[in-house]
Amino acid sequence: MSQTITVVVHKIATDGLPGTDYKLTGRVAFIWNGAIVSGWPIDAEFGGVVAGEQLWEPSEDCFGGPLFGVTHWIEFPTEVWNLGKEL
């Protein structure tokens, strides 16, 4: 049986980054190089902005270090690791 969910696609230029209160932990992914990658923007205090570009840390399922050039992030209704568990 399939599961239907609603996700919200945020444009960083208009909506900004996910809140720093971490209420969305596990529920954020971003679009990079045509793929949806789970992860989170790196805080500025940890070197997350280089030459004016926001860096994103992908989850451990995507190796290669911080990514840049992200223009949109995705908000899932539940933690990514819980998707499909109700099937």
Secondary structure, DSSP 8 states (H G I E B T S, - for coil): -------EEEEHHHH-S--TT-TTTTSEEEEETTEEEEEEE--GGGT-EETTEE-EEE-TTS-SS-B----EEEE-SS-GGGTTTT-
